[in-house]
Amino acid sequence: MSENNQNVYTVCISNSKVRTLNIAILPGDGIGPEIMVQGLNVTRSICNKFGHKLNYQFGTVGACAIDALGEPYPKVTHELCMKSDAVLFGAIGDPKYDNNPAAKVRPEQGLLKMRKDLGLYANIRPVTTFPSLIHKSPLRAELIDGADFMCIRELTGGIYFGRPQGRSEDGNTAYDTCVYTREEVERILHLAYKYALQRNKKVTMVDKANVLASSRLWRQITQEIAPLYPDVETEYMFVDNAAMRIIQWPKSFDVLVTENLFGDILTDEASVITGSLGMLPSASIGIHTSVFEPIHGSYPQATGKNIANPLATILSAALMFEYAFGMMEEGALIRQAVTASMDAGIVTEDIADGGRTYKTTEVGEWIVDYISK
């Protein structure tokens, strides 16, 4: 990126309806900086189009933060996120840490710390299909055409954060603890029901209540909360059945809500419905500042080659306008531009399907041009 990490860039247009957007930009590792340039360019173009004022500042996170500051989520980055209205985040991860089991500090620890410190209790992943990508999915077209559901994953509790956690002194035994409190479960369920009211009025709560005590707490609290939303149908499903149903009948879901570990697995499984990981955005909603990011990871093999698909990051910017700022028209225009680029075949090599391939920068420039016109 050409901008200095401490630079604040402002777009200001005289408009009686101007709103100020204060955004923290965390490019991260691997392809993160490349795709973030495109996401930021699209954000700028939307602000120009609608007359908003944009302030943004860069922060460091992940492997690059370990290399520069010795920790994956430095205090200075956290302070930046806390004073911002939203965070646009790229990706973290680096092979030098992935391939070193003895590493004491890892990039992924920064992601977990960011989620915990910002109170990012809910990860939202919309699962939709694009007509031009249906043939790329390993599932039959008639199963996925028209699929449109939302996965809501609890993000700050469960087995990833439970204590005790570790290994025995001899290294031959390892243990993790899954812990949930009533407050954690209630807030994520209320969020799921509120989104369902805006969609097709159905919530599927996924657990493993036949085996796990923590899942039985989830089911009990769901049974208590469901009557508060009489217009919403409530469905209970074991996680193994849900994993099968996502493949067999994805159009049966509307809002799927579940705990951290199950959500991590199921949302990645659901990603095959779209035909490409490079198309999936996500929003992590929190009690402080919400974070918007693609789900595809740092893809180190493509770093610096200008071939990474920027569309998930651009769609994450759309989610940011919608969920952080309530700007539905702005988000809709970004989605329209992304769909138009795919219909026109302006795509990177991962979804080109034998046709002409475009560079990361070319795809981003085409979308910016579409928005501006």
C-alpha positions in Angstrom: 0.0 0.0 0.0 1.2 3.4 -0.8 -0.4 5.2 2.1 1.5 5.5 5.3 0.0 3.4 8.2 -0.7 6.6 10.2 -2.1 8.6 7.4 -5.7 9.7 7.5 -7.3 10.2 4.1 -10.5 12.2 3.7 -13.0 12.4 1.0 -15.3 15.4 1.5 -18.0 16.5 -0.8 -20.4 19.4 -0.2 -23.7 17.6 0.5 -26.5 18.3 3.0 -26.7 14.6 3.7 -23.0 14.0 4.2 -22.2 11.4 6.8 -18.7 10.8 8.2 -17.4 7.2 8.1 -14.4 6.5 10.3 -12.9 3.2 9.3 -9.9 1.2 10.5 -8.1 -0.7 7.6 -6.3 -3.8 8.6 -4.8 -5.4 5.5 -3.0 -8.2 7.3 -0.9 -10.9 5.6 -0.5 -12.7 2.3 -2.9 -11.4 -0.3 -4.6 -9.1 2.3 -2.9 -5.9 1.2 -3.7 -6.5 -2.5 -7.4 -7.2 -2.0 -7.7 -4.5 0.6 -6.6 -1.9 -2.0 -9.6 -2.9 -4.1 -12.0 -2.9 -1.2 -10.8 0.5 -0.2 -11.1 1.8 -3.7 -14.7 0.6 -3.9 -15.4 2.2 -0.5 -14.0 5.5 -1.8 -16.0 5.4 -4.9 -19.2 4.7 -3.0 -18.5 7.7 -0.7 -17.9 9.9 -3.7 -21.1 8.6 -5.3 -23.3 9.3 -2.3 -21.5 12.3 -0.9 -20.2 10.8 2.3 -17.0 11.8 4.1 -14.5 9.0 4.6 -11.8 8.9 7.2 -9.5 5.9 7.3 -6.4 4.8 9.1 -4.2 1.7 8.7 -3.3 -0.8 11.4 -1.2 -3.9 11.5 -2.3 -7.4 12.6 -1.2 -11.0 12.1 2.2 -12.2 11.0 3.3 -8.7 9.9 2.5 -7.4 13.3 4.5 -10.1 15.0 7.4 -9.3 12.8 7.1 -5.5 13.4 5.9 -5.3 17.0 6.3 -8.8 18.5 2.6 -9.5 18.9 -0.2 -10.4 16.5 -2.8 -7.8 17.7 -0.8 -4.9 19.1 -2.3 -2.4 21.6 -2.0 0.4 19.0 -4.1 -1.5 16.5 -6.7 -2.2 19.2 -6.9 1.5 20.1 -7.4 2.3 16.4 -10.2 -0.2 16.1 -11.9 1.0 19.2 -12.1 4.6 18.0 -13.3 3.6 14.6 -16.9 3.1 13.4 -16.0 -0.1 11.6 -13.0 -2.3 10.7 -12.3 -3.5 7.2 -10.0 -6.5 7.6 -8.0 -8.5 5.0 -6.5 -11.8 6.2 -3.9 -13.3 8.5 -1.6 -16.3 8.3 1.9 -17.1 7.1 3.6 -20.4 6.3 6.6 -19.7 8.5 4.2 -19.9 11.5 1.9 -22.6 10.1 4.8 -24.9 9.6 6.4 -24.3 13.0 4.5 -26.3 15.7 6.9 -24.9 18.3 6.0 -21.2 17.6 4.8 -19.6 20.8 3.1 -16.7 19.1 1.0 -17.2 16.0 -0.9 -14.8 13.7 -4.2 -16.6 14.4 -3.9 -15.6 18.1 -4.2 -12.0 17.0 -7.6 -12.8 15.3 -8.9 -14.5 18.5 -7.6 -11.6 20.6 -9.3 -9.1 18.3 -12.6 -10.9 18.5 -12.4 -11.1 22.3 -11.2 -7.5 22.9 -13.7 -6.0 20.5 -16.5 -8.2 21.8 -17.2 -9.6 18.4 -19.7 -12.1 19.6 -21.5 -12.9 16.3 -20.1 -13.8 12.9 -22.6 -13.4 10.1 -22.0 -15.2 6.8 -24.6 -14.8 4.0 -24.7 -17.8 1.7 -26.1 -16.9 -1.7 -25.6 -18.1 -5.2 -24.6 -16.2 -8.3 -26.1 -17.5 -11.6 -22.7 -17.3 -13.4 -21.1 -19.5 -10.7 -23.6 -22.2 -10.1 -21.8 -24.6 -12.5 -18.6 -24.1 -10.3 -20.2 -25.7 -7.3 -19.7 -29.4 -6.8 -23.4 -29.7 -5.9 -26.1 -30.1 -8.6 -27.5 -26.9 -9.9 -31.1 -27.8 -9.0 -30.0 -28.2 -5.3 -28.4 -24.8 -5.0 -30.0 -22.5 -7.5 -31.9 -19.9 -5.3 -30.2 -20.9 -2.1 -30.1 -17.9 0.2 -29.5 -18.3 3.9 -27.5 -16.7 6.7 -25.2 -18.4 9.1 -24.8 -16.8 12.5 -21.9 -18.2 14.5 -21.2 -17.4 18.2 -17.7 -16.1 18.1 -16.2 -15.4 21.6 -17.2 -18.4 23.6 -17.0 -22.2 23.4 -14.0 -24.5 23.0 -11.7 -21.9 21.4 -11.8 -19.8 24.5 -12.7 -22.2 27.3 -10.2 -22.9 30.1 -8.5 -25.0 31.2 -6.8 -25.7 27.9 -3.4 -27.3 27.2 -1.3 -30.4 27.4 0.1 -32.6 30.1 3.7 -32.2 31.2 4.7 -35.4 29.3 2.9 -34.1 26.1 0.8 -37.2 25.7 -2.5 -35.8 26.8 -4.2 -32.7 25.4 -7.4 -31.0 26.6 -9.8 -28.2 25.6 -12.8 -27.0 27.6 -16.1 -25.9 26.0 -17.8 -23.2 28.2 -20.9 -21.1 27.5 -22.8 -18.8 29.8 -26.5 -17.8 29.6 -25.6 -14.3 28.6 -23.5 -15.4 25.6 -26.2 -17.7 24.3 -29.1 -15.3 24.8 -27.5 -12.4 23.0 -26.6 -14.5 19.9 -30.1 -16.1 19.8 -31.9 -12.7 20.0 -29.7 -11.5 17.1 -30.7 -14.6 15.1 -34.4 -14.1 15.7 -34.2 -10.4 14.8 -32.5 -11.2 11.5 -35.1 -13.9 10.8 -37.9 -11.3 11.2 -36.3 -9.4 8.4 -35.9 -12.4 6.2 -38.1 -15.5 5.8 -39.0 -16.0 9.5 -37.3 -19.2 10.3 -34.4 -20.0 12.7 -32.6 -23.3 12.8 -30.6 -23.8 16.0 -27.8 -26.3 15.6 -26.3 -28.2 18.6 -25.3 -31.6 19.9 -27.7 -31.7 22.8 -27.9 -35.5 22.8 -24.2 -35.6 23.9 -22.9 -32.2 25.2 -24.0 -30.3 28.3 -23.1 -27.0 26.7 -25.5 -27.9 23.8 -28.3 -28.7 26.2 -27.9 -25.2 27.7 -28.2 -23.8 24.1 -31.4 -25.8 23.5 -33.0 -24.9 26.8 -32.4 -21.1 26.3 -33.7 -21.4 22.7 -36.9 -23.0 24.0 -37.3 -20.1 26.4 -36.6 -17.4 23.8 -38.6 -18.8 20.9 -42.0 -17.8 22.3 -40.9 -14.2 22.3 -40.8 -14.4 18.5 -44.1 -16.0 17.6 -43.9 -15.1 14.0 -40.6 -17.0 13.6 -40.6 -20.8 13.0 -38.0 -22.5 15.3 -36.2 -25.7 14.2 -33.8 -27.7 16.3 -31.1 -29.8 14.5 -28.1 -31.8 15.6 -24.9 -30.6 14.0 -24.2 -33.9 12.1 -27.7 -33.7 10.6 -27.2 -30.0 9.7 -23.9 -30.8 7.9 -25.8 -33.3 5.8 -28.8 -31.0 5.2 -26.6 -28.2 4.0 -25.5 -30.4 1.1 -28.7 -32.2 0.5 -31.2 -29.3 0.9 -29.5 -25.9 1.3 -32.7 -24.1 0.3 -34.4 -25.3 3.5 -32.5 -22.9 5.7 -33.2 -19.2 6.4 -31.2 -18.2 9.5 -28.9 -20.9 11.0 -27.4 -20.1 14.4 -24.9 -22.2 16.4 -21.9 -22.2 18.7 -18.4 -21.3 17.8 -16.8 -24.7 16.8 -19.9 -25.9 14.9 -20.3 -22.6 13.2 -16.6 -22.6 12.1 -17.0 -26.0 10.4 -20.5 -25.5 8.9 -19.9 -22.1 7.4 -16.8 -23.4 5.6 -18.9 -26.4 4.4 -21.6 -24.0 3.2 -19.1 -22.0 1.2 -19.1 -24.7 -1.6 -22.6 -23.7 -2.4 -21.4 -20.5 -4.0 -18.8 -22.2 -6.1 -15.9 -20.2 -4.7 -14.4 -19.2 -1.4 -13.3 -16.0 -3.1 -16.9 -14.8 -3.2 -17.8 -15.0 0.5 -17.8 -12.0 2.8 -18.5 -12.0 6.5 -19.4 -9.5 9.3 -18.4 -9.9 12.9 -20.8 -7.9 15.0 -19.7 -6.8 18.4 -20.4 -4.7 21.4 -17.6 -2.2 20.4 -16.6 -2.0 16.7 -17.7 -4.5 14.1 -15.3 -6.1 11.7 -15.9 -7.0 8.0 -13.7 -9.5 6.2 -13.6 -12.1 3.4 -13.4 -15.7 4.6 -10.8 -17.1 2.2 -7.7 -16.5 4.3 -4.3 -15.1 3.4 -3.6 -17.5 0.4 0.2 -17.0 0.6 0.8 -18.8 -2.7 -0.7 -16.0 -4.6 0.9 -13.1 -2.7 2.3 -10.4 -4.9 1.0 -12.0 -8.2 -2.0 -9.8 -8.7 -4.2 -12.8 -9.2 -6.2 -12.9 -6.0 -10.0 -12.6 -6.2 -11.0 -9.2 -4.6 -14.8 -9.8 -4.7 -15.2 -11.2 -1.2 -13.4 -8.1 0.2 -15.5 -5.8 -2.0 -18.7 -7.6 -0.8 -17.4 -7.3 2.8 -17.4 -3.5 2.2 -21.0 -3.9 1.1 -21.8 -5.6 4.4 -19.9 -2.8 6.2 -22.1 -0.1 4.6 -25.2 -2.1 5.5 -24.5 -3.4 9.0 -22.2 -0.7 10.4 -23.8 2.4 8.9 -27.3 1.3 7.9 -26.6 2.4 4.3 -28.6 -0.2 2.4 -28.6 1.6 -1.0 -24.8 1.9 -0.9 -24.5 -1.8 -0.1 -26.9 -2.8 -2.9 -25.0 -0.8 -5.5 -21.8 -2.7 -4.6 -23.6 -6.0 -5.0 -25.0 -4.9 -8.3 -21.5 -3.9 -9.5 -20.1 -7.3 -8.4 -22.9 -9.2 -10.2 -22.4 -7.1 -13.3 -18.6 -7.8 -13.3 -19.3 -11.5 -13.1 -21.9 -11.4 -15.8 -19.5 -9.5 -18.0 -16.7 -12.1 -17.4 -14.5 -9.6 -15.6 -13.1 -12.1 -13.1 -9.9 -13.5 -11.7 -8.5 -16.9 -12.7 -10.1 -18.8 -9.9 -13.6 -18.4 -11.4 -12.8 -17.6 -15.0 -13.7 -21.2 -16.1 -11.4 -21.2 -19.2 -12.3 -17.7 -20.4 -10.1 -14.6 -20.2 -8.7 -13.9 -16.8 -8.3 -10.5 -15.3 -5.9 -9.3 -12.7 -6.9 -8.3 -9.2 -6.4 -4.6 -10.0 -8.4 -4.9 -13.3 -11.4 -6.4 -11.5 -11.3 -3.7 -8.9 -10.9 -0.9 -11.4 -13.9 -2.3 -13.5 -16.1 -2.3 -10.4 -15.1 1.2 -9.4 -15.8 2.5 -13.0 -19.2 0.8 -12.9 -20.1 2.5 -9.6 -18.9 5.9 -10.8 -21.1 5.7 -13.9 
